[in-house]
Amino acid sequence: MMIPSHRSLRPCSSRRSRSGLSLIELLVVIGVIGLLVALALPAISGARARARATQCANHMRQLGVALQAHQSQYQSLPRDGQNGYGYVVYLLPHLEQSAIYDKMTPHRVAFADLAPAQRSAGEMLLEVVLCPSFASEWKLQPSGLARLSYRGNADVLDGGMDLANVLDGESTTVIAGETTIDQSWLEPGTATLTAPPNQGDFGSRHTQGAHFLMCDGAVRFIADNVDGTTFRALGTANGGDVVGSF
């Protein structure tokens, strides 16, 4: 006679062990995940905005180094509008873009006389003169020329000024500032500091202000609510203005 094994004598479980999640549990998990994502998105967005602002300031510092190098080489700053070009064209050798400069030869050939192949150099995107807050579709002008995010101060760059003649002080005189206005680095187009950031020709896609490059090479973030008189004083090289806090 065969005796049943101990295993076979176990009573069958009246309820099978449950596997997986119930619908209610699944909905709870999805809700928690959604809440975490909602909390994380503003922090991620803010971190990205700060990173873009930092990179923008670094671009302006590189531009400042190039301007100082031009000053040392020629004893003056580049003149926006010389031979029909923007001031950035004359900084190309100091921005590691000598090939573009040599292709255009701006000291010898006026912008109006450029051959089509030479003019096409202006379609080259120069990241160093672009604020990273501009999406890729905004990096080219309708004309096909590449954008410039850092517009020159007319009071300083329209005349090719020697920095020694910036009598109001290099640390309190703007040489260039962010702009959202359509402009290419190939063509001239400076502006005056008539109104605070985002209320005139200068402004940015950052929040609450814009970056400005001073004549001493420093980059300052100037808020939208800066005093108007102070902002205008920052735009004059020899105005004898008293500059307030900014």
Secondary structure, 3 states (H helix, E strand, C coil): CCCCCCCCCCCCCCCCCCCCCCHHHHHHHHHHHHHHHHHHHHHHHHHHHHHHHHHHHHHHHHHHHHHHHHHHHHCCCCCCCHHHCCHHHHHHHHHCCHHHHHHHCCCCCCHHHCCHHHHHHHHCCCHHHCCCCCCHHHCECCCCCEECCEEEEHHHHCCCCCHHHCCCCHHHCEEEEECCCCCECCCCCCECCCCCCCCCCCCCCCCCEEEEEECCCCEEEEECCCCHHHHHHHCCCCCCCCCCCC
